[in-house]
Amino acid sequence: MKQYKLVEGNLQHQFQQSRAKIQIFGGGFGNGKTTAGVIKALKLAKEYPGSNALIARSTYPKLNDTIRKEFYAWCPKAWIKRAVLSQENVCELENGTVINFRYIQQQGKGGEGSSSNLLSATYDWIVIDQIEDPEISEKDFLDLLGRLRGNTRYEGDDPTMPHTGPRWLIALCNPTRNWFFRKLVKPIQDFQNGIRNPDLLVDND
């Protein structure tokens, strides 16, 4: 079970300060979610040098047109050691951190989506843009949680940050009523209203 926190609306500072294992930044169109996710990703890339990270979206065109483009717009050029924008689609930073840009959708038998193209690696942190996209399933989300096994050491000066990992999954989303809302958003809303929902993820450490 994982602790998670829902960040709603234009609460950029609160999102940047969150230390939850699963962080959800949701709100209306154009409120800066993708940019906020990129800024947090750059902070993790710097403070966990040598980390192996995943930045993903549902399909390859959406990945390239949104969060990958935003990443390179914000990432200082002096940080970049090597960038491959096709095939391998990675960005290696001077401090050893590797950002893997991947799409989640992969058609398997019976036409069911699968994230098997992402499951051959162990990640220290993951950012998923537009997790409400219909091509992303609950199974994809759970599979990716299982890949957060990295133990890269933290090299920053903030005592509130995890000493290793950080093993965070950061989900950016627009309003939705699909599985993502039912399984992740509504349970925390119910909890805030004093309603017990069996789908609520909690920290049982």
Secondary structure, DSSP 4 states (H G I P E B T S, - for coil): ---EEEEESS-HHHHHH---SEEEEE-STTSSHHHHHHHHHHHHHHHSTT-EEEEEESSHHHHHHTHHHHHHHHS-GGGEEEEE-STT-EEEETTS-EEEEEE---B-GGG-B--GGGTTS-BSEEEESSTTSTT--HHHHHHHHTTB---PBP-SS-TTS-SB---EEEEEE----SHHIIIIIHHHHHHHTT---TT------
